[in-house]
Amino acid sequence: METDQETADDDDGDNSPSSDIPADPALEAAAAAIDGVFAHLWMVRTFVKHSSEVEDFPELMQVVRAIFDASRAVETRRQDPAAFLRMVRKKLAKLKAAAAEFRKDAPVASDHTNFRMAVRSLDSSLDRLQTLLDAAARSPGERGASAP
């Protein structure tokens, strides 16, 4: 089970903007759009966490923990779009892995429309995250911010 400490371990302690120059508007737009996607992910988390099926299928909690961990880690970087995008990239693989498991576990737990829609919503949200990250990577500000 992941804890708040594990999320804190991902925190490099540097929540300040990457530089003193103004943020690239394209990066800020990408970060704002990604922030909206995380709202959708949070709703999937909330639905699963409060479903009665989770009592009989505790493996459903994996997606709940993954979304919680990713959400908490990225929210600490929201004031710095470049750092925010880097953290989203870092957390995306865990989210995708949890989504893959949820895609397998959800139909076993319940064939209810709510679970089918939760799977679709999760997959759609992760596809959108990937699209936004790919577009941001082509931004001049992102390329410059990710250089050592």
Secondary structure, DSSP 8 states (H G I E B T S, - for coil): ---HHHHHHT--S--S-SSSS---HHHHHHHHHHHHHHHHHHHHHHHHHT-THHHH-GGGHHHHHHHHHHHHHHHTTTTSHHHHHHHHHHHHHHHHHHHHHHHHHHHHH---HHHHHHHHHHHHHHHHHHHHHHHHHTSHHHHHHT--
